[in-house]
């Protein structure tokens, strides 16, 4: 019996040696299996594109159209178109006190030829100067005669009127009648009167320094020879000017 166990042990030993040799002789074979890591793959960075939309601001169409309509508005008569009386009542007067803006400024004026209190009108400049003491003057922006109606010379202030009435000269009435335009022979003073709030009459002429109910005409060559001022300005000048003050007009 003992011999049987010894023999069996020997057989197992031989088999073990043979198996070990086979395993040692077996070559390494590359695996086709891919092993994935449990670590999650990094997320791709997504770049968001922001589309910029330019918003065009709409112009106030209604307001613009209203203004155009106002400019296109027809007048009820030649007289109203000529002197802008409808516009004057709304824009140029704040009641009977003359509510338009002033153009007055104080400037250096060193010409000793003119005494304080003198009035100098320089037509090309569209400016009136009232001479002050000490080498100064008040400068006002004015409207002057249109081409063919401009003049030059010197005189004095012969008369002053507040809210003057208007009696157009016969030559003006005839001239406009020839064009088919009828203007009145007389117009009472007031906000709609083309002479405005004040008038200073230049002796020996048919011309005046006066206000206007058409503020937009200031700075232009617009009149038949008279000198127009803003109502605020003509009121200011009227209170300073004395009867007999010298007036010099230059072209």
Beta strands, then each sheet from edge to edge (+ up, - down):
strand 1: 105-108
strand 2: 119-122
strand 3: 127-132
strand 4: 136-145
strand 5: 153-162
strand 6: 198-202
strand 7: 208-210
strand 8: 221-223
strand 9: 227-229
strand 10: 246-250
sheet 1: 1+ 4- 3+ 2- 10- 5+ 6- 7+ 9+
sheet 2: 1+ 4- 8-
end
